[in-house]
């Protein structure tokens, strides 16, 4: 596995764990960020996905 890809996966996992902790309160943080990504399709999200799957063939 690629080092860059592994580090990106670890960072994403940590961020999702933090979001799960914050979502216990009255504001659904993860859903709002997901809606933002779907509506605005930010460039950072595409770069993140490409980094995570950088070690895949094809």
N, CA, C and O atoms as CSV, one atom per row, in Angstrom:
chain,resi,resn,atom,element,x,y,z
A,1,UNK,N,N,0.840,-1.178,0.000
A,1,UNK,CA,C,0.000,0.000,0.000
A,1,UNK,C,C,0.891,1.248,0.000
A,1,UNK,O,O,1.944,1.269,0.637
A,2,UNK,N,N,0.466,2.255,-0.701
A,2,UNK,CA,C,1.185,3.513,-0.841
A,2,UNK,C,C,1.159,4.284,0.486
A,2,UNK,O,O,0.130,4.320,1.160
A,3,UNK,N,N,2.298,4.906,0.864
A,3,UNK,CA,C,2.350,5.669,2.111
A,3,UNK,C,C,1.390,6.847,2.107
A,3,UNK,O,O,0.723,7.119,3.105
A,4,UNK,N,N,1.324,7.546,0.975
A,4,UNK,CA,C,0.441,8.711,0.870
A,4,UNK,C,C,-1.018,8.276,0.999
A,4,UNK,O,O,-1.806,8.921,1.690
A,5,UNK,N,N,-1.365,7.194,0.338
A,5,UNK,CA,C,-2.724,6.672,0.399
A,5,UNK,C,C,-3.079,6.233,1.813
A,5,UNK,O,O,-4.182,6.500,2.291
A,6,UNK,N,N,-2.148,5.562,2.481
A,6,UNK,CA,C,-2.396,5.104,3.858
A,6,UNK,C,C,-2.592,6.284,4.799
A,6,UNK,O,O,-3.496,6.271,5.635
A,7,UNK,N,N,-1.756,7.295,4.667
A,7,UNK,CA,C,-1.878,8.470,5.531
A,7,UNK,C,C,-3.210,9.188,5.285
A,7,UNK,O,O,-3.835,9.653,6.238
A,8,UNK,N,N,-3.649,9.287,4.043
A,8,UNK,CA,C,-4.928,9.927,3.735
A,8,UNK,C,C,-6.085,9.129,4.341
A,8,UNK,O,O,-7.043,9.715,4.846
A,9,UNK,N,N,-6.002,7.807,4.295
A,9,UNK,CA,C,-7.053,6.972,4.887
A,9,UNK,C,C,-7.098,7.133,6.396
A,9,UNK,O,O,-8.179,7.190,6.981
A,10,UNK,N,N,-5.939,7.208,7.031
A,10,UNK,CA,C,-5.899,7.385,8.486
A,10,UNK,C,C,-6.480,8.740,8.876
A,10,UNK,O,O,-7.247,8.834,9.834
A,11,UNK,N,N,-6.118,9.793,8.138
A,11,UNK,CA,C,-6.657,11.122,8.437
A,11,UNK,C,C,-8.170,11.147,8.255
A,11,UNK,O,O,-8.878,11.741,9.068
A,12,UNK,N,N,-8.673,10.510,7.202
A,12,UNK,CA,C,-10.118,10.476,6.976
A,12,UNK,C,C,-10.829,9.728,8.100
A,12,UNK,O,O,-11.888,10.155,8.559
A,13,UNK,N,N,-10.254,8.622,8.540
A,13,UNK,CA,C,-10.853,7.854,9.626
A,13,UNK,C,C,-10.915,8.682,10.910
A,13,UNK,O,O,-11.923,8.662,11.616
A,14,UNK,N,N,-9.840,9.405,11.208
A,14,UNK,CA,C,-9.826,10.255,12.404
A,14,UNK,C,C,-10.878,11.348,12.310
A,14,UNK,O,O,-11.586,11.620,13.279
A,15,UNK,N,N,-10.979,11.973,11.143
A,15,UNK,CA,C,-11.977,13.038,10.958
A,15,UNK,C,C,-13.390,12.487,11.102
A,15,UNK,O,O,-14.238,13.131,11.719
A,16,UNK,N,N,-13.660,11.310,10.544
A,16,UNK,CA,C,-14.995,10.724,10.681
A,16,UNK,C,C,-15.307,10.353,12.127
A,16,UNK,O,O,-16.451,10.490,12.561
A,17,UNK,N,N,-14.325,9.893,12.870
A,17,UNK,CA,C,-14.546,9.597,14.288
A,17,UNK,C,C,-14.888,10.870,15.050
A,17,UNK,O,O,-15.793,10.873,15.884
A,18,UNK,N,N,-14.166,11.951,14.764
A,18,UNK,CA,C,-14.471,13.237,15.404
A,18,UNK,C,C,-15.876,13.701,15.018
A,18,UNK,O,O,-16.613,14.201,15.867
A,19,UNK,N,N,-16.255,13.542,13.749
A,19,UNK,CA,C,-17.601,13.923,13.323
A,19,UNK,C,C,-18.659,13.098,14.036
A,19,UNK,O,O,-19.708,13.629,14.401
A,20,UNK,N,N,-18.406,11.812,14.240
A,20,UNK,CA,C,-19.372,10.974,14.955
A,20,UNK,C,C,-19.548,11.448,16.387
A,20,UNK,O,O,-20.660,11.424,16.915
A,21,UNK,N,N,-18.469,11.878,17.020
A,21,UNK,CA,C,-18.559,12.389,18.392
A,21,UNK,C,C,-19.362,13.688,18.414
A,21,UNK,O,O,-20.205,13.874,19.291
A,22,UNK,N,N,-19.113,14.586,17.462
A,22,UNK,CA,C,-19.847,15.850,17.416
A,22,UNK,C,C,-21.307,15.654,17.026
A,22,UNK,O,O,-22.155,16.464,17.400
A,23,UNK,N,N,-21.615,14.603,16.288
A,23,UNK,CA,C,-22.988,14.375,15.846
A,23,UNK,C,C,-23.882,13.868,16.964
A,23,UNK,O,O,-25.094,13.754,16.784
A,24,UNK,N,N,-23.302,13.565,18.110
A,24,UNK,CA,C,-24.118,13.134,19.244
A,24,UNK,C,C,-25.005,14.285,19.714
A,24,UNK,O,O,-26.104,14.058,20.219
A,25,UNK,N,N,-24.539,15.496,19.551
A,25,UNK,CA,C,-25.307,16.677,19.938
A,25,UNK,C,C,-26.470,16.920,18.985
A,25,UNK,O,O,-26.778,16.071,18.149
A,26,UNK,N,N,-27.112,18.064,19.109
A,26,UNK,CA,C,-28.312,18.353,18.311
A,26,UNK,C,C,-28.048,18.703,16.844
A,26,UNK,O,O,-28.991,18.754,16.054
A,27,UNK,N,N,-26.795,18.945,16.461
A,27,UNK,CA,C,-26.493,19.355,15.095
A,27,UNK,C,C,-25.812,18.204,14.352
A,27,UNK,O,O,-24.743,17.758,14.769
A,28,UNK,N,N,-26.411,17.711,13.257
A,28,UNK,CA,C,-25.799,16.618,12.493
A,28,UNK,C,C,-24.682,17.135,11.583
A,28,UNK,O,O,-24.949,17.523,10.445
A,29,UNK,N,N,-23.458,17.147,12.057
A,29,UNK,CA,C,-22.322,17.727,11.343
A,29,UNK,C,C,-22.008,16.937,10.075
A,29,UNK,O,O,-21.800,17.528,9.015
A,30,UNK,N,N,-21.971,15.617,10.171
A,30,UNK,CA,C,-21.599,14.783,9.033
A,30,UNK,C,C,-22.581,14.952,7.871
A,30,UNK,O,O,-22.169,15.020,6.713
A,31,UNK,N,N,-23.851,15.017,8.173
A,31,UNK,CA,C,-24.852,15.180,7.120
A,31,UNK,C,C,-24.721,16.533,6.422
A,31,UNK,O,O,-24.887,16.624,5.205
A,32,UNK,N,N,-24.427,17.569,7.181
A,32,UNK,CA,C,-24.280,18.892,6.576
A,32,UNK,C,C,-23.058,18.955,5.674
A,32,UNK,O,O,-23.114,19.561,4.604
A,33,UNK,N,N,-21.953,18.339,6.086
A,33,UNK,CA,C,-20.761,18.322,5.248
A,33,UNK,C,C,-21.006,17.479,4.002
A,33,UNK,O,O,-20.564,17.844,2.912
A,34,UNK,N,N,-21.702,16.361,4.151
A,34,UNK,CA,C,-22.046,15.533,2.986
A,34,UNK,C,C,-22.914,16.292,1.998
A,34,UNK,O,O,-22.708,16.192,0.789
A,35,UNK,N,N,-23.878,17.046,2.494
A,35,UNK,CA,C,-24.728,17.852,1.624
A,35,UNK,C,C,-23.913,18.932,0.910
A,35,UNK,O,O,-24.127,19.191,-0.274
A,36,UNK,N,N,-22.986,19.557,1.624
A,36,UNK,CA,C,-22.109,20.562,1.016
A,36,UNK,C,C,-21.301,19.955,-0.126
A,36,UNK,O,O,-21.181,20.560,-1.191
A,37,UNK,N,N,-20.741,18.750,0.093
A,37,UNK,CA,C,-19.931,18.097,-0.932
A,37,UNK,C,C,-20.778,17.756,-2.151
A,37,UNK,O,O,-20.323,17.913,-3.284
A,38,UNK,N,N,-21.999,17.295,-1.930
A,38,UNK,CA,C,-22.880,16.931,-3.048
A,38,UNK,C,C,-23.287,18.164,-3.853
A,38,UNK,O,O,-23.314,18.113,-5.082
A,39,UNK,N,N,-23.599,19.250,-3.192
A,39,UNK,CA,C,-24.089,20.447,-3.888
A,39,UNK,C,C,-22.961,21.212,-4.588
A,39,UNK,O,O,-23.089,21.578,-5.756
A,40,UNK,N,N,-21.859,21.451,-3.872
A,40,UNK,CA,C,-20.821,22.334,-4.405
A,40,UNK,C,C,-19.660,21.604,-5.078
A,40,UNK,O,O,-18.869,22.240,-5.775
A,41,UNK,N,N,-19.534,20.310,-4.893
A,41,UNK,CA,C,-18.461,19.494,-5.474
A,41,UNK,C,C,-17.110,20.204,-5.366
A,41,UNK,O,O,-16.528,20.582,-6.383
A,42,UNK,N,N,-16.607,20.388,-4.140
A,42,UNK,CA,C,-15.347,21.126,-3.956
A,42,UNK,C,C,-14.146,20.351,-4.499
A,42,UNK,O,O,-14.137,19.121,-4.520
A,43,UNK,N,N,-13.150,21.090,-4.929
A,43,UNK,CA,C,-11.945,20.517,-5.514
A,43,UNK,C,C,-11.155,19.694,-4.492
A,43,UNK,O,O,-10.528,18.698,-4.853
A,44,UNK,N,N,-11.182,20.106,-3.217
A,44,UNK,CA,C,-10.447,19.372,-2.198
A,44,UNK,C,C,-10.992,17.959,-2.024
A,44,UNK,O,O,-10.240,17.054,-1.663
A,45,UNK,N,N,-12.276,17.754,-2.273
A,45,UNK,CA,C,-12.852,16.417,-2.118
A,45,UNK,C,C,-12.363,15.491,-3.229
A,45,UNK,O,O,-12.046,14.328,-2.981
A,46,UNK,N,N,-12.303,16.012,-4.451
A,46,UNK,CA,C,-11.798,15.205,-5.562
A,46,UNK,C,C,-10.332,14.833,-5.331
A,46,UNK,O,O,-9.938,13.691,-5.568
A,47,UNK,N,N,-9.527,15.787,-4.870
A,47,UNK,CA,C,-8.127,15.506,-4.577
A,47,UNK,C,C,-7.996,14.458,-3.475
A,47,UNK,O,O,-7.123,13.593,-3.541
A,48,UNK,N,N,-8.855,14.532,-2.469
A,48,UNK,CA,C,-8.836,13.565,-1.384
A,48,UNK,C,C,-9.157,12.165,-1.886
A,48,UNK,O,O,-8.483,11.204,-1.516
A,49,UNK,N,N,-10.166,12.044,-2.714
A,49,UNK,CA,C,-10.540,10.742,-3.270
A,49,UNK,C,C,-9.425,10.193,-4.153
A,49,UNK,O,O,-9.117,9.002,-4.088
A,50,UNK,N,N,-8.820,11.037,-4.971
A,50,UNK,CA,C,-7.712,10.586,-5.813
A,50,UNK,C,C,-6.513,10.139,-4.975
A,50,UNK,O,O,-5.819,9.189,-5.338
A,51,UNK,N,N,-6.272,10.821,-3.860
A,51,UNK,CA,C,-5.174,10.431,-2.977
A,51,UNK,C,C,-5.455,9.099,-2.297
A,51,UNK,O,O,-4.559,8.264,-2.176
A,52,UNK,N,N,-6.678,8.895,-1.857
A,52,UNK,CA,C,-7.039,7.649,-1.176
A,52,UNK,C,C,-6.905,6.462,-2.118
A,52,UNK,O,O,-6.426,5.401,-1.718
A,53,UNK,N,N,-7.321,6.631,-3.354
A,53,UNK,CA,C,-7.277,5.522,-4.328
A,53,UNK,C,C,-6.050,5.582,-5.235
A,53,UNK,O,O,-6.070,5.017,-6.329
A,54,UNK,N,N,-4.988,6.252,-4.806
A,54,UNK,CA,C,-3.794,6.403,-5.625
A,54,UNK,C,C,-3.084,5.075,-5.881
A,54,UNK,O,O,-2.409,4.933,-6.901
A,55,UNK,N,N,-3.218,4.115,-4.995
A,55,UNK,CA,C,-2.501,2.850,-5.144
A,55,UNK,C,C,-3.305,1.794,-5.894
A,55,UNK,O,O,-2.834,0.667,-6.052
A,56,UNK,N,N,-4.497,2.127,-6.355
A,56,UNK,CA,C,-5.319,1.178,-7.108
A,56,UNK,C,C,-4.870,1.113,-8.562
A,56,UNK,O,O,-4.483,2.128,-9.141
A,57,UNK,N,N,-4.920,-0.071,-9.147
A,57,UNK,CA,C,-4.591,-0.242,-10.560
A,57,UNK,C,C,-5.840,-0.063,-11.395
A,57,UNK,O,O,-6.924,-0.496,-11.005
A,58,UNK,N,N,-5.691,0.574,-12.542
A,58,UNK,CA,C,-6.793,0.707,-13.499
A,58,UNK,C,C,-7.601,1.867,-13.196
A,58,UNK,O,O,-8.576,2.140,-13.896
